[in-house]
Amino acid sequence: MLNKYALIVGEDVFDVGVFRTREDAFYVARAIKGNTAIAINVENVALDYKNGKYKNGKFYNIDENGNEYEAEIIPTQEQEIDGLKTANEQLTLALASIIGGGSE
């Protein structure tokens, strides 16, 4: 399976690529920028690849005014389904209490 990785040196995202394995991504990052380069999976990160930063385990984007803001984490399909199931259960209980069918 292919995954998207940010290639990083220091705090700067210098490229993003699609790789089969994390090891492949690391190999390419280090071949290009040296032994301090790393690769982080960004499959679920809304990252501006041209202006991305990586600090303290989090990705940041930079707007047109130079302001940094944390990149949004996009939930996986499994996370979305779990969230919808939880919301559905809560709504079912709320509806049942309104119409008198809920347990207390």
Order of alpha helices (4+ residues) and beta strands (2+ residues): beta-beta-alpha-beta-beta-beta-beta-beta-beta-alpha
